[in-house]
Amino acid sequence: MVELYRGPGRRTNSVPFVSRSAELRRLDAALQHMGAGGPALVDISGEAGIGKSRLLAEFSTLARRRGAAVLRGRATEFERHSPFQPFVDAFADLDQQVLRVFPSLRELPPVLRGRAEPSGEPWNRDRFGLYRATADALGRIRGARLVVVLDDLHWADPASLELVDHLVRHPVKAPFLLVVSRRDRQAPAALTTALARGADTGAVLRISLGPLDERDCVEELARDLPQQRVAEMYAASEGNPLYFLALLTAHRTARLPGPPVRDGGPPTGLEALLLDELAPLDPLERGTVEAAAVLGDHATADLIAALTGSPVPDVVEALRGVMRRDLIRTDQSGRRLALRHPLIRALVHDRTDPWRRQELHRRAAAELAEAGAPLAERAHHIERSLTGWDPEAAAILTSAAEQTAVTAPAASAHWLGVVLAILPNTPGHLDKRRELMLMRAGALGTTGALWESRDLFHRVIDMPAGNEDGEDVLRTSAVVQCAVMERQLGRYAEADALLRRELDRRPGPSPSRRIGLVIEWCCRAQFVARFPDVREELAEALRGARDLGDGLGEMGALTLAAMSEAYEGDTAEARRLARAAAGLADALTDGDLAGLCEPLVRLGWAEVMLDRYADAERHTDRGVDIARRTGRLYMLSQLLLCKAYAHFLTCRVTTALELADEAAAIARALGSGELLGLTLAIRSLFLMQARPPGDPDVLAAAEEAAAATEGTGESWWSTLARSLLAFAEMGAGDPHRARDVLLDAGGGRDLPRLQPSLLPEFLELLVAAALAVGETEEAEHAAERALKEAERIDLPTRRAAALRALGRIEAHRGDPASAARAFTEAARESALSGATLREAQSLLFGAAFTRAAGDGAGAAAMWRRARRQAGEGGATLLVALADQQRPEVLGDTDGSAEPSGPAAGLAQLTPREREIAELVAEGLTNQAVASRLCLSPRTVESHIARVYRKTGVPSRAALATLVARHTVTAPGTPPPS
């Protein structure tokens, strides 16, 4: 319902508004600060009848007086499977006057306005794309202020709750305010969690409504009654205004209430009082109220007349009678009708004769169909009108499920479940049952109900086919999809057994479908780092696909082989396979790839691992578009993450983080611990570069990623997620913890469990951590191993990582010239591959050593190029490092300037830290320092780690140089990570 300011507002209720002035002031403050750093959402919570709706009504009136536009909607108990129902209620009545003020609202997805797409087709993007489109339309509001009020959100459908969560995570930067109300104990956990997270970040203002003040109740609501009696009624109501007002009404009409018993809903005595209000109604008035309860917020006089079978004039007269009793009210426009309170609607609906209620819902569905209402709106009434098998009704519910599979998979799964519940369990309907179960299992998987999806797939697999003579295509599809679910759950052994059983079955699947099973089986092996064990089987599947002319099978085998060989570090073979896969992918149409866009995921990652970032971005862009249109969210999250990583390495940190944020939101919704852990871990790398040194959010993000993979075994993704925590630990200034995490995740100092093709990068980190904790021999071994691995892999970025590791060793040995050469060569290798971030990093690491080696002009050029690259790419960490190094590299600090860089860090040391730093500068080992100061070696190590963090130096040699020069800046050294 739409409310625009049109002059002085009328009172929203004849009952005085009492005891909520403080809450109204907080809402007014949020209104005044909307779009200017205030909260993006206000969360009003409290029990049933506590006054949430009244507070929203008063605030709406106040907002209109302040010149804001107000859109009001509500979630309803009996429409909780209707997608986006509260938003549809708010946006459905947008008229031209509102759209002239807020033209961007024309761009809202039609499904949020209760309309079909202009083409007649359903929304053709994934549901997260719909959320972004909604936020974008709201974010382009300019000038006037818009308030959207959503009441009773505890009854909202899952799609609405996800949209609210998106708006909490990504607050709209515009004069826009979303105000919601909910019951505490009935709110879904997902909603409670999202709002709590928003409150922690400042995006959500929380207002909890408690009992009314007794004095206000006595003086404002019942001044005509004896105070003692009013006090008794207040005590009985426990300050609940709805119950208190019902008690007042009962007292004034000499009716006696029941006891105030609570069980999470309304007091039972309140139910009795509300039912008493219905007793005096005549049959038509009672029928009118029952029809309004069935129609919910869509009730009109014409619809009520159609449901009751009464003439419209008679219905209008009956409506006047029930409105005088304040059972039904009109909305602000005067066009729609609704019962006074959701509790009354629930009581009336539940106590209507069951057969009459079913008939009313049947008539409502027919009237809405006649009016051209969307399938989802009709499905609600069809579901409630069912008494048994109805092919026509089942067809409508199935169509509604298909239309909402992408945007509202929870509703889709629900309606498919309704059809399955009434579908006759006879041989003639067996194939239809299997087909619907397969659809429902897929929808459940998309909602994140992985276990339920997996179990339903198993049921489909175990069911016999209706036609036993032909190939059971549906069974094979169920096996492949079930194996993917097992994979998402980290159950690789179960996926292996399932696929093996299907491959060994006789008669088995056709050759083309067997290829798909083999590819999935080999993919399972890759995820547990066992690709060499299945290399020959995958090569055979590739040959088989080519012999059959199966382009999709060939694409699947090629991309898996390319990604797997790139993972193993066989660069030549991976390049050959990736080129062939890219050529095939470019020849296939989007329609060819629509049902199987995972090959584009694998091709994108293969190209990223091969330093082919432009190709990777081109293929992931295509995959993202296909995944959005087909609702394949599991693939979409991986495609976004792959694209984000390409952006990161090419020094586009801001967009990399934005893409990773979207990927993480999808991964959370899908419920896969491994996918979420990997996504958050890679995102933590981006966050580290996007934040200043030592930002605590980086470590928190990496720790969350590692926690998400707990209990998932030693798969590729879980191991990678845990090992990436080491980078965050190093950035937080704890090289001991970084080293421990890396060695534990990697399985020892040679890191045998980590991805072979990424070993040079991880060994570079191990070199930095080992040097920082005084393990020089370990660092030298790791650097030597990094050089050998880089030579084997033969890729520029891997050689660059190994050269940076060597540069750290040379710096530790006190040889600035050799260190400068290593870092300079690392920068050249990085530039050769287009890895701009790594180039800037290498240039900054080497600039100070280049100056120390006597090439001041070269050092200045390196510094300026790196500073420009980091600044343009949003790499805040590298920018901070460059600014810290400026005085020592460019030599532009005079005696009057404040100390900066390592010299400033030296000045910040505590007396104990300075004492330990001086002993280290004298050449003492950690054990010798501990003995001299009567400390434990671990305490000394912790102090040294803090010294490194404050001064920005990673090695004992660099620290010794710095201390020797005291306040004179020494040649810089690379930071620890």
VOVO-771050 format. One record per residue (C-alpha): residue in one letter; x negated, z negated, y negated. Coordinates in steps of 0.5 Angstrom, whole numbers, padded with zeros to 4 digits, always signed. Each point is the difference from the previous one (the first is absolute). Layout:
<nodes>
AXZY/...
</nodes>
This chain:
<nodes>
M+0000+0000+0000/V-0003+0002-0007/E+0001-0005-0006/L-0003+0003-0007/Y+0000-0004-0006/R+0006+0002-0004/G+0001-0006-0005/P+0002-0007+0001/G+0000-0002+0007/R+0006-0003+0003/R+0000-0006+0004/T-0002+0001+0008/N+0005-0005+0002/S+0005-0005-0002/V-0003-0006+0003/P-0006-0003-0005/F-0007+0002+0001/V-0003-0007+0001/S-0007-0003+0003/R-0004+0006+0000/S-0002+0001-0007/A-0008-0001+0002/E+0001+0005+0005/L+0003+0005-0005/R-0006-0001-0005/R-0005+0002+0005/L+0004+0006+0002/D+0000+0002-0008/A-0007-0001+0000/A-0001+0004+0005/L+0004+0005-0003/Q-0004+0000-0007/H-0007+0001+0004/M+0003+0006+0004/G-0005+0005+0000/A-0005-0004-0004/G-0004-0004+0006/G+0006-0004+0002/P+0003+0000+0007/A+0002+0006+0003/L+0006-0004+0005/V+0004-0006-0001/D+0002-0003+0007/I+0006-0005-0001/S+0001-0004+0006/G+0005-0005+0003/E+0005-0002+0005/A+0007+0003+0000/G+0004-0001-0006/I-0005-0003-0004/G+0001+0004-0006/K-0005+0006+0001/S+0005+0005-0001/R+0003-0003-0006/L-0007-0001-0003/L-0001+0007+0001/A+0006+0002-0004/E-0002-0004-0005/F-0007+0003-0001/S+0003+0007+0000/T+0005-0002-0006/L-0006-0003-0003/A-0005+0006+0001/R+0006+0005-0002/R+0000-0004-0007/R-0008+0001+0000/G+0001+0007+0000/A-0002+0001+0007/A+0004+0005+0005/V+0002-0004+0007/L+0001+0003+0007/R+0003-0005+0005/G+0001+0001+0007/R+0001-0005+0006/A-0002+0000+0007/T+0006-0001+0005/E+0001-0004+0006/F+0003+0006+0004/E-0004+0006-0003/R-0007-0003+0002/H-0001+0006+0004/S+0001+0005-0005/P-0006+0003-0003/F-0002-0003-0007/Q+0007-0002-0001/P-0001-0005-0006/F-0004+0005-0004/V+0005+0005+0001/D+0005-0005-0002/A-0004-0001-0007/F-0002+0008-0001/A+0006+0003+0003/D+0004+0000-0007/L-0005+0002-0004/D+0003+0004-0006/Q-0002+0005-0005/Q-0001-0005-0005/V-0004-0004+0004/L-0004+0006+0002/R-0001+0002-0007/V-0003-0006-0002/F-0005+0000+0007/P-0001+0007+0002/S-0005-0002+0005/L+0006-0003+0004/R+0002+0007+0002/E-0006+0001+0004/L+0002-0006+0005/P+0001+0002+0007/P+0007+0002+0001/V+0001-0005+0006/L-0001-0005-0005/R+0006+0002-0004/G+0004+0001+0006/R+0000+0008+0000/A-0003+0005+0004/E-0006+0004-0001/P+0002+0006-0005/S-0002+0005+0006/G+0005-0004+0005/E-0006-0002+0004/P-0002-0007+0001/W-0006-0003-0004/N-0006+0004+0003/R-0006-0005-0002/D-0002-0007+0004/R+0003-0006-0003/F-0006-0002-0003/G+0000+0006-0004/L+0007-0002-0002/Y-0002-0006-0002/R-0006+0003-0005/A+0005+0005-0003/T+0005-0006-0001/A-0006-0004-0004/D-0002+0006-0003/A+0007+0001-0003/L+0000-0007-0002/G-0007+0000-0003/R+0002+0006-0005/I+0005-0004-0004/R-0002+0000-0007/G+0004-0003-0006/A+0006-0004+0002/R+0000-0005+0005/L+0003+0000+0007/V+0002-0006+0005/V+0002+0001+0007/V+0004-0006+0003/L+0000+0000+0008/D+0005-0006+0002/D+0000-0003+0007/L-0007+0004+0002/H+0000-0005+0007/W+0005+0005+0003/A-0004+0006-0002/D-0002+0006+0005/P-0007+0001+0002/A-0001+0006-0004/S+0002-0004-0007/L-0005-0006+0002/E-0005+0005+0001/L+0001+0003-0007/V+0000-0007-0003/D-0006-0001+0003/H-0003+0006-0003/L+0002-0002-0007/V-0003-0007+0001/R-0007+0003+0003/H+0000+0006-0006/P+0004-0003-0006/V+0003+0005-0004/K-0004+0000-0007/A+0006+0002-0004/P+0005-0004-0004/F+0004-0001+0007/L+0002-0007+0003/L+0003-0001+0007/V+0004-0006+0001/V+0002-0002+0007/S+0004-0006+0003/R+0000-0002+0007/R+0001-0006+0005/D-0006-0004+0002/R+0002-0001+0007/Q+0003+0007+0002/A-0005+0004-0004/P-0004+0004+0005/A-0008-0002+0001/A-0002+0007-0002/L+0003-0001-0007/T-0002-0008-0001/T-0007+0002+0002/A+0000+0006-0005/L+0003-0004-0006/A-0005-0006+0002/R-0006+0005-0001/G+0003+0003-0006/A+0001-0008-0003/D-0008-0001+0002/T-0002+0007-0004/G+0005-0002-0006/A+0004+0006+0001/V+0006-0004+0002/L+0003-0006-0004/R+0004-0005+0005/I+0006-0003-0002/S+0003-0005+0005/L+0007-0003-0001/G+0002-0007+0002/P+0006-0004-0001/L+0004+0000-0007/D-0001-0006-0004/E+0005-0005+0001/R+0001-0002-0007/D+0001+0008-0002/C+0005+0000+0006/V+0004-0006-0003/E+0000+0002-0007/E+0001+0007+0000/L+0004+0002+0006/A+0004-0006+0002/R+0001-0004-0007/D+0008+0000+0001/L-0001-0004+0007/P-0002-0007+0001/Q-0008-0001+0000/Q+0000-0004+0006/R+0004+0005+0004/V-0004+0006-0003/A-0006-0004+0002/E+0002+0000+0007/M+0001+0007+0001/Y-0007+0001-0003/A-0002-0004+0005/A+0004+0004+0006/S-0003+0006-0003/E-0007-0002-0001/G+0000+0004-0006/N+0002+0007+0003/P+0004+0003-0006/L+0004+0004+0005/Y+0002-0006+0004/F+0001-0004-0006/L+0005+0005-0003/A+0003+0001+0006/L+0001-0008+0001/L+0003+0000-0008/T+0005+0005+0002/A+0002-0003+0006/H+0001-0007-0004/R+0004+0003-0005/T+0004+0004+0005/A+0001-0007+0005/R-0004+0004+0006/L-0005-0004+0004/P-0007+0002+0001/G-0004+0000+0007/P-0006-0004+0000/P-0007+0003-0003/V-0003+0002+0006/R-0006+0005+0000/D-0004+0004+0005/G-0004+0005-0004/G+0007+0004-0003/P+0005-0003-0004/P+0003-0007+0001/T+0006+0001+0005/G+0004-0004-0005/L-0001+0006-0005/E+0003+0005+0005/A+0006-0004+0001/L+0001+0000-0007/L-0001+0007-0001/L+0005+0002+0006/D+0005-0005-0003/E+0000+0005-0006/L+0002+0006+0004/A+0006-0004+0003/P+0005+0002-0006/L-0001+0007+0000/D+0005+0005+0002/P-0001+0005+0006/L-0002+0006-0005/E-0004-0005-0004/R-0004-0002+0006/G+0000+0007+0003/T-0003+0002-0007/V-0005-0006+0001/E-0002+0002+0007/A-0001+0007-0002/A-0005-0002-0006/A-0004-0004+0005/V-0001+0006+0004/L-0002+0005-0005/G-0004-0005-0004/D-0003+0002-0006/H+0003+0007+0001/A+0007-0002-0001/T+0005+0003-0005/A+0007+0000+0000/D+0001+0007+0003/L-0005-0002+0006/I+0004-0006+0001/A+0007+0004+0000/A-0003+0005+0005/L-0002-0006+0004/T+0006-0004+0000/G+0005+0006+0000/S+0003-0002-0006/P+0002+0003-0006/V-0005+0000-0006/P+0005-0004-0005/D+0002-0005+0005/V-0008-0001+0002/V-0001-0001-0008/E+0005-0005-0001/A-0003-0004+0006/L-0006+0001-0003/R+0002-0004-0006/G+0003-0005+0004/V-0007-0002+0004/M-0004+0001-0007/R+0005-0005-0003/R-0003-0005+0005/D-0007+0002-0001/L-0001+0003+0007/I-0002+0007-0002/R-0003+0002-0006/T-0002+0007-0003/D-0007+0002-0002/Q-0002+0001-0007/S+0002+0007+0000/G+0007-0002+0002/R+0000+0005+0006/R-0002-0004+0006/L+0002-0006+0003/A-0003-0006+0004/L+0002-0006+0003/R-0002-0006-0005/H-0006-0003+0005/P-0003+0003+0006/L+0002-0006+0004/I+0007+0002-0002/R-0001+0007+0003/A-0003-0003+0006/L+0005-0005+0002/V+0006+0006-0002/H-0004+0005+0004/D-0001-0005+0006/R+0007-0002+0001/T+0003+0006-0001/D+0004+0002+0007/P-0006+0004+0004/W+0004+0006+0001/R+0003+0000-0007/R-0008+0000-0002/Q-0002+0005+0004/E+0006+0005-0002/L-0002-0002-0008/H-0007+0002+0002/R+0002+0007+0003/R+0004+0002-0006/A-0005-0002-0005/A-0005+0004+0004/A+0005+0006+0000/E+0001-0001-0008/L-0007+0000-0001/A-0001+0006+0004/E+0005+0004-0004/A-0003-0002-0006/G-0007+0003+0002/A-0003-0007+0001/P-0007+0000+0003/L-0001-0001+0007/A-0003-0007+0000/E+0006-0003-0004/R+0005+0003+0005/A-0004-0002+0006/H+0001-0008-0002/H+0007+0001+0000/I+0000+0004+0007/E-0004-0005+0003/R+0005-0005-0001/S+0006+0004+0002/L-0003+0001+0007/T+0004-0002+0006/G-0003+0004+0005/W-0004+0007+0001/D+0002+0005-0005/P-0004+0006+0000/E+0002+0002-0007/A-0002-0007-0003/A-0007+0000+0004/A-0001+0007-0003/I+0000-0003-0007/L-0004-0006+0002/T-0005+0004+0003/S+0000+0005-0006/A-0001-0006-0005/A-0006-0002+0005/E-0003+0006-0001/Q+0001+0001-0007/T-0003-0007-0001/A-0006+0000+0005/V-0005+0001-0006/T+0003-0004-0006/A+0003-0006+0004/P-0002+0000+0007/A+0003-0007+0001/A+0007+0003-0001/S-0002+0006+0004/A-0002-0005+0006/H+0006-0004-0001/W+0005+0006+0000/L-0003+0003+0006/G+0001-0007+0004/V+0007+0000-0002/V+0001+0007+0003/L-0004-0002+0006/A+0005-0007+0001/I+0006+0005+0001/L-0003+0006+0003/P+0003+0000+0007/N-0005-0002+0006/T+0002+0006+0004/P-0005+0005+0003/G+0003+0005-0005/H-0002-0003-0006/L-0007-0002+0003/D-0004+0005-0004/K+0003-0002-0006/R-0001-0007+0001/R-0008+0002+0001/E+0000+0004-0006/L+0003-0005-0004/M-0004-0006+0003/L-0006+0005-0002/M+0002+0001-0007/R+0001-0008-0001/A-0006-0002+0003/G-0004+0005-0005/A+0004-0003-0006/L-0001-0007+0002/G-0008+0002+0000/T+0001+0002-0007/T+0003-0006-0002/G-0006-0004+0003/A+0004-0003+0006/L-0006+0002+0005/W+0002-0004+0006/E+0007+0002-0001/S-0002+0007+0000/R-0005+0000+0005/D+0005-0004+0005/L+0006+0005-0001/F-0005+0006+0001/H-0002-0003+0007/R+0008+0000+0001/V+0000+0007-0001/I-0006+0002+0004/D+0003-0004+0006/M+0007+0003-0001/P+0001+0006+0005/A+0002+0007-0003/G+0007+0003+0000/N-0003+0007+0002/E-0005-0002+0006/D-0002+0007+0001/G-0003+0002-0006/E-0006-0003-0004/D+0001-0007-0003/V-0002+0002-0007/L+0003-0006-0003/R-0004-0005+0005/T-0006+0003-0002/S+0001-0001-0008/A+0002-0007+0002/V-0006-0001+0003/V-0005+0003-0005/Q+0004-0004-0006/C+0000-0006+0004/A-0007+0000+0001/V-0001+0001-0007/M+0004-0007-0001/E-0005-0003+0005/R-0006+0003-0004/Q+0003-0003-0006/L+0001-0007+0003/G-0007+0000+0002/R+0002+0001+0008/Y-0005+0005+0002/A+0000-0002+0007/E+0008+0001+0000/A-0001+0007-0003/D-0005+0002+0005/A+0004-0002+0006/L+0007+0003-0003/L-0004+0007-0001/R-0003+0000+0006/R+0006-0002+0004/E+0003+0006-0003/L-0006+0005+0001/D+0000-0002+0007/R+0008+0001+0001/R+0002+0005+0005/P+0003+0005-0002/G-0003-0001-0007/P+0001+0003-0006/S-0001+0007-0002/P-0007+0002-0002/S+0001+0000-0007/R+0003-0007+0000/R-0005-0002+0004/I-0005+0002-0005/G+0003-0005-0005/L+0000-0006+0005/V-0008+0001+0001/I-0001+0001-0008/E+0004-0007-0001/W-0004-0003+0006/C-0007+0002-0003/C+0003-0002-0006/R+0001-0007+0003/A-0007+0000+0002/Q-0003+0002-0006/F+0003-0006-0004/V-0003-0005+0005/A-0007+0004-0001/R+0000+0003+0007/F+0000+0007-0002/P-0006+0002+0004/D+0004-0002+0006/V+0005+0006-0001/R-0004+0005-0004/E+0001+0005+0006/E+0007-0001+0001/L+0002+0001-0007/A-0005+0007+0000/E+0004+0002+0006/A+0007-0002-0004/L-0003+0005-0005/R-0001+0005+0004/G+0007+0000+0003/A+0003+0000-0006/R-0004+0006-0002/D+0002+0004+0007/L+0007-0002-0002/G+0000+0003-0007/D+0002-0007-0002/G-0002-0001-0007/L+0003-0007-0001/G-0004-0002+0006/E-0006+0003-0002/M+0000-0003-0007/G+0001-0007+0003/A-0005+0001+0005/L-0005+0003-0005/T+0001-0006-0006/L+0000-0006+0005/A-0007+0003+0003/A-0003+0001-0007/M+0002-0007-0002/S-0003-0003+0006/E-0006+0004+0000/A-0001-0002-0008/Y+0001-0007+0002/E-0005+0000+0005/G-0005+0004-0004/D-0001+0007+0003/T+0001+0003-0007/A-0002+0007+0003/E+0006+0000+0005/A+0005-0003-0005/R-0002+0005-0005/R+0002+0005+0005/L+0006-0003+0002/A+0002-0002-0007/R-0001+0008-0002/A+0005+0002+0005/A+0005-0005-0001/A+0000+0001-0007/G+0001+0008+0001/L+0006-0001+0005/A+0003-0005-0005/D+0000+0004-0006/A+0003+0006+0005/L+0006-0005+0002/T+0006-0001-0004/D+0003-0006-0003/G+0005+0001+0005/D-0004+0000+0006/L-0004-0006-0002/A+0006-0004-0002/G+0002-0003+0007/L-0008-0002+0001/C-0004-0002-0007/E-0004-0004+0004/P-0005+0006+0001/L-0001+0000-0008/V-0002-0008+0000/R-0005+0002+0005/L-0003+0006-0004/G+0000-0004-0006/W-0004-0006+0003/A-0005+0005+0003/E-0001+0004-0006/V-0001-0007-0004/M-0005-0002+0005/L-0004+0007+0000/D+0000-0001-0008/R+0005+0006-0001/Y+0004-0004-0005/A+0003+0006-0004/D+0003+0003+0007/A+0002-0007+0002/E+0004-0001-0006/R+0003+0007+0001/H+0002-0002+0007/T+0003-0007-0002/D+0004+0003-0006/R+0003+0005+0005/G+0001-0006+0005/V+0003-0005-0005/D+0005+0005-0002/I+0002+0002+0007/A+0001-0008+0002/R+0004-0002-0006/R+0005+0006+0001/T+0000-0002+0008/G+0000-0008-0001/R-0006+0000+0004/L-0002-0007-0003/Y-0006-0002+0005/M-0003+0007-0001/L+0001-0001-0008/S-0004-0006-0001/Q-0006+0003+0004/L+0000+0006-0004/L+0001-0004-0007/L-0006-0004+0003/C-0004+0006+0001/K+0001+0003-0006/A-0001-0007-0004/Y-0007+0000+0004/A-0002+0007-0002/H+0002-0002-0008/F-0004-0006+0001/L-0007+0003+0002/T+0001+0006-0005/C+0001-0006-0005/R+0007+0000-0002/V+0001-0007+0001/T+0006-0001-0004/T+0004+0005+0004/A-0003-0002+0007/L+0003-0007-0001/E+0007+0002-0002/L+0000+0005+0006/A-0002-0006+0004/D+0005-0005-0003/E+0005+0005+0003/A-0003+0001+0006/A+0000-0008+0001/A+0007-0001-0002/I+0002+0005+0006/A-0004-0003+0005/R+0003-0007-0002/A+0007+0003+0001/L-0002+0003+0007/G-0003-0006+0003/S-0006+0002+0003/G-0005-0005+0000/E-0006+0005+0001/L+0002+0005-0005/L+0002-0005-0005/G-0007-0004+0001/L-0004+0007-0001/T+0004+0002-0006/L-0001-0007-0004/A-0008+0000+0002/I-0001+0007-0002/R+0004-0002-0007/S-0004-0006-0001/L-0006+0005+0000/F+0003+0004-0006/L+0003-0007-0003/M-0008-0002+0000/Q-0002+0006-0004/A+0006-0001-0005/R-0001-0007-0002/P-0006-0004-0003/P-0005-0003+0004/G+0002-0006+0004/D+0008+0001-0001/P+0003-0005+0005/D+0006+0005+0002/V-0005+0005+0003/L-0002-0006+0005/A+0007-0002+0001/A+0002+0007+0002/A-0005+0001+0005/E+0002-0006+0003/E+0007+0002+0001/A-0002+0006+0003/A-0004-0003+0005/A+0005-0005+0001/A+0005+0005+0002/T-0004+0003+0005/E-0001-0007+0004/G+0002+0001+0007/T+0000+0007+0000/G-0006+0001+0005/E-0007+0004-0002/S+0003+0007-0002/W-0003+0005-0005/W+0005-0003-0005/S+0000-0007+0001/T-0008+0000+0000/L+0000+0004-0006/A+0004-0005-0004/R-0004-0006+0002/S-0006+0003-0001/L+0002+0002-0007/L+0001-0007-0002/A-0008+0000+0000/F+0000+0004-0006/A+0005-0005-0004/E-0004-0006+0002/M-0006+0003-0003/G+0003+0002-0006/A+0003-0007-0001/G-0008-0003+0001/D+0000-0002+0007/P-0005+0004+0004/H+0000-0005+0005/R+0007+0001+0002/A-0001+0007-0001/R-0005+0001+0005/D+0004-0005+0005/V+0006+0004-0001/L-0004+0007+0001/L-0003-0002+0006/D+0006-0003+0003/A+0004+0006-0001/G-0006+0005+0002/G-0002-0004+0006/G-0007-0002-0001/R-0005+0002-0005/D+0000+0008+0002/L+0008+0000-0001/P+0001+0003+0006/R+0008-0001-0001/L+0000+0004-0006/Q+0002+0007-0002/P-0006+0004+0002/S+0000+0005-0006/L+0001-0006-0005/L-0006-0004+0003/P-0005+0002-0006/E+0005-0003-0005/F+0001-0007+0004/L-0007+0000+0001/E-0002+0001-0007/L+0005-0006-0001/L-0004-0004+0005/V-0006+0001-0003/A+0002-0003-0007/A+0003-0006+0004/A-0006-0001+0004/L-0005+0000-0006/A+0005-0004-0004/V-0001-0006+0005/G-0007+0001+0002/E+0001+0004+0006/T-0006+0005-0002/E-0001+0002+0007/E+0007+0002+0002/A+0001+0004-0007/E-0006+0004+0002/H+0003+0001+0007/A+0006+0002-0003/A-0003+0005-0005/E-0004+0003+0005/R+0006+0001+0005/A+0004+0003-0006/L-0005+0005-0001/K+0000+0002+0007/E+0008+0000+0000/A+0000+0004-0006/E-0004+0006+0003/R+0004+0000+0006/I+0006+0001-0004/D-0003+0005-0005/L+0005-0001-0006/P-0002-0001-0007/T+0004-0007-0001/R-0003-0003+0006/R-0007+0002-0002/A+0002-0003-0007/A+0002-0007+0003/A-0006+0000+0004/L-0005+0002-0006/R+0004-0006-0004/A-0002-0005+0006/L-0007+0003+0000/G+0000-0001-0008/R+0002-0008+0001/I-0006-0001+0005/E-0005+0003-0005/A+0003-0004-0006/H-0001-0006+0005/R-0007+0002+0001/G-0001+0000-0007/D-0001+0008+0000/P+0004+0003-0006/A-0003+0007+0000/S+0002+0000+0008/A+0007-0003-0002/A+0001+0005-0006/R-0001+0006+0005/A+0005-0003+0005/F+0005-0001-0005/T-0001+0007-0003/E+0000+0004+0006/A+0007-0004+0002/A+0003+0002-0006/R-0002+0007+0001/E+0003+0000+0007/S+0006-0003-0002/A+0001+0005-0006/L-0001+0006+0005/S+0006-0003+0004/G+0004-0001-0006/A+0001-0008+0001/T-0001-0001-0007/L+0001-0008+0001/R-0006+0000+0004/E-0004+0004-0004/A+0002-0005-0006/Q-0002-0006+0004/S-0006+0003+0002/L-0002+0002-0007/L+0001-0007-0002/F-0004-0003+0005/G-0006+0005-0001/A+0000+0000-0008/A-0003-0007-0001/F-0006+0002+0005/T-0001+0007-0003/R-0001-0004-0006/A-0005-0005+0003/A-0004+0006+0003/G-0001+0003-0007/D+0005+0005-0001/G+0004-0003-0005/A+0004+0007-0002/G+0002+0001+0007/A+0003-0007+0001/A+0004+0001-0007/A+0002+0006+0003/M+0002-0003+0007/W+0004-0005-0004/R+0004+0004-0005/R+0002+0005+0006/A+0002-0006+0004/R+0004-0004-0005/R+0004+0006-0002/Q+0002+0002+0007/A+0002-0008+0001/G+0004+0000-0006/E+0003+0007+0001/G+0002-0002+0007/G+0003-0007-0002/A-0006-0004+0004/T+0000-0006-0004/L-0005-0004+0005/L-0005+0006-0001/V+0001+0000-0008/A-0001-0008+0000/L-0006+0001+0004/A-0002+0006-0005/D+0001-0004-0006/Q-0004-0006+0003/Q-0006+0004+0001/R+0000+0004-0006/P-0005-0005-0004/E-0005+0001+0006/V+0001+0007+0001/L+0001+0003-0007/G-0005-0006-0003/D+0005-0001-0006/T+0000-0007+0000/D-0003-0003-0006/G-0002-0008-0001/S+0006-0002-0004/A+0005+0003+0005/E+0003-0005+0005/P-0003+0001+0007/S+0004+0004+0005/G-0001+0003+0007/P-0004-0004+0005/A-0003-0004-0006/A+0007-0002-0002/G+0001-0002+0007/L-0007-0004+0000/A+0003-0004-0006/Q+0006-0002+0004/L-0003-0003+0006/T+0001-0008+0001/P-0006-0004+0000/R+0000+0000+0008/E+0001+0007+0000/R-0006+0001-0005/E-0005-0004+0004/I+0002+0003+0007/A-0001+0007-0004/E-0007-0002-0002/L-0002-0002+0007/V+0002+0006+0003/A-0004+0004-0006/E-0006-0004+0003/G+0001+0003+0006/L+0003-0006+0004/T+0005+0002+0006/N+0006-0003+0000/Q-0002-0006+0005/A-0006-0001-0004/V+0005-0001-0006/A+0005-0004+0004/S-0006-0005+0002/R-0003-0001-0007/L+0007-0002-0003/C+0003-0003+0006/L+0005+0004+0001/S+0003+0004+0006/P-0002+0007+0001/R+0007+0002-0001/T+0001-0003-0006/V-0006+0004-0003/E+0003+0006+0003/S+0006-0001-0004/H-0003-0002-0007/I-0004+0007+0001/A+0006+0004+0001/R+0003-0003-0006/V-0007+0001-0004/Y+0001+0008+0003/R+0007+0000-0003/K-0001-0003-0007/T-0007+0004-0001/G+0002+0007+0004/V-0006+0000+0004/P+0000+0001+0007/S-0007-0002+0003/R-0005-0005-0001/A-0005+0005-0003/A+0005+0002-0005/L+0001-0008-0001/A-0007-0001-0001/T-0001+0005-0005/L+0006-0002-0004/V-0002-0008+0000/A-0008+0002-0002/R+0003+0004-0006/H+0005-0006-0001/T+0004+0003-0006/V-0004+0007+0000/T+0005+0005+0004/A-0004+0002+0006/P+0001+0007+0004/G+0007+0000+0003/T+0002+0000+0007/P+0006+0002+0003/P+0006-0004+0001/P+0002-0003+0007/S+0005+0005+0001/
</nodes>
